[in-house]
Each structure stands twice: as C-alpha cells, then as structure tokens.
Amino acid sequence: MSNTVTMTDTDLVIAPQGLDKLWSFTGSLTIPWNHVRGATHDPGMKSEPKGWRGPGLRVGQKLSGTFHAEGERQFWNVSGFENTIVIELSDEDYTRVVISVEDPAAQVAQIAARAAAH
Amino acid sequence: MGRPRGFDENQVLLGAAELFGERGFDAVSVDTVLASLGLSRASFYKIYGSKHRLFQMALENVCHRAEVGQVDDRAKDLVVVALLELAPISRDHRDLALRAVELCFHSDARCIGEHLVSRAVRPHDDPRPTR
C-alpha cells in the first residue's frame, strides 16, 4: 500500500512509501492528536473536485502531493479510491489528508478512538 | 465553519439518527449520508470532521432529547447501533453509549434485547437507497 500510518502517544504519522515520497515531495507528515478532527473511509472521494496540483503528481487514479481546492490545501496520496480514507485536520498547513491504506475500516476506527481521547 | 444556506443542525442530527439507527454505522457510506441529509461532501467534512463525529453528535442529541422525556424507536435504534458498532472501539464512544442506554433503556438489559428483536422484525415500507 502507498502509505504507512503510525500512531504514537502524541502524534499521527503518515508516511508515503517508496517512490510516492518522491512524487508527493513528502517524507512524512506528523500531526499532533489534538489537530486530528477525525477519519472516514470514503471511496466517494473519487468524484470530488481535486483542485489544482502543486507540487505533486496526477496520473489517472493516482494522485500524490499537494492539491488546492476551494481555497484549502489538501495532501493526497492515493492509488485508486477503494481504500481511500479522509483525515480532517485543524490548525495544520493541510486542512485534509486523503490517502490509501491497507485496511481502511480498521484504520479509521483506530484514528477515531485516538482523536476522540485528545 | 461555513454552514450551507438553510442548514438546520437539529434536522441533520435527527436525520442522521434515523439513517444510522435503521442501517447501522459501517454499512452506511459517506455518499449515502450526503444524499440522505442533503449535505455536500465539503460541508460534511468542514462541519463534522468525520462520520464517527456525526454519529456521536446524533447520539448526544438523542441523550439531550431523552433528558426531557423524548424517547422514540428511532432514538432507541441509534442507541443499539452505538452499543454494537461504536462502543467497542473507544472509551469515549462507550461512555456516551452507556449514558444513552441509561437514558433510553434505564440500563435494563431485557428492554435492550426486546428492542433489538422488535427492530429486527419491523417492516420498512420505504427503504433508503442502497449503494
């Protein structure tokens, strides 16, 4: 899968894998739990406007990097949309992180539990 | 957070309670939530942050209504879904679910069981669209 998600006591850490680090210009994102509003499994992001790209890559159903939509900066690293999760942030450079993960239902449940506790 | 024109939070939370109570939490996609509640995806994420948070706010609304004696089958449906699907994942969800159980079922396990059975056999004349 194109991203690993690590949950420490203090932070949510999202790391693109392999060449996705290159395409997205991002080694990892470290987000304090009190800046994480929640996470949702949402394959319907496929139909959402992606805005303009910069910097990053967009080829078919692969999107990696920073996208600007409706005046907001969003970080995307997805390959296809079936396993897409949306992580909504506050007080961060990105308002939203949209990534593909291995087990979306389990990941959003774990993130929701950690975010609710902070 | 920008609210869409004509946004009525109480109506959205009542609609969410009905949708999740009838269909469950995991089984309902974001697309179904948006179509049912009349929200755009952008507004949904800006206002609620996640599907978990929308569910939690709908359940908090059920608790507030129960405190003034307003408990109906839709409220009870949401409480049993909270017990089955969300309470096991975190202490915060569990605490809220147990508060709702106390308010809507007086913490009576037999009442919860009877409601589960009645929910299972209740006819639905107008099923919501599936995805």
HADDOCK unambig.tbl for C-alpha pairs under 7 A between the chains (distance, minus, plus):
assign (segid A and resid 37 and name CA) (segid B and resid 49 and name CA) 5.38 0.50 0.50
assign (segid A and resid 38 and name CA) (segid B and resid 49 and name CA) 5.47 0.50 0.50
assign (segid A and resid 38 and name CA) (segid B and resid 50 and name CA) 4.99 0.50 0.50
assign (segid A and resid 39 and name CA) (segid B and resid 50 and name CA) 5.45 0.50 0.50
assign (segid A and resid 40 and name CA) (segid B and resid 50 and name CA) 5.46 0.50 0.50
assign (segid A and resid 40 and name CA) (segid B and resid 51 and name CA) 5.95 0.50 0.50
assign (segid A and resid 42 and name CA) (segid B and resid 30 and name CA) 6.12 0.50 0.50
assign (segid A and resid 44 and name CA) (segid B and resid 31 and name CA) 6.30 0.50 0.50
assign (segid A and resid 88 and name CA) (segid B and resid 45 and name CA) 6.96 0.50 0.50
assign (segid A and resid 88 and name CA) (segid B and resid 49 and name CA) 5.53 0.50 0.50
assign (segid A and resid 109 and name CA) (segid B and resid 89 and name CA) 6.56 0.50 0.50
assign (segid A and resid 112 and name CA) (segid B and resid 52 and name CA) 6.93 0.50 0.50
assign (segid A and resid 113 and name CA) (segid B and resid 89 and name CA) 6.41 0.50 0.50
assign (segid A and resid 113 and name CA) (segid B and resid 90 and name CA) 5.05 0.50 0.50
assign (segid A and resid 116 and name CA) (segid B and resid 92 and name CA) 6.61 0.50 0.50
assign (segid A and resid 117 and name CA) (segid B and resid 92 and name CA) 6.68 0.50 0.50
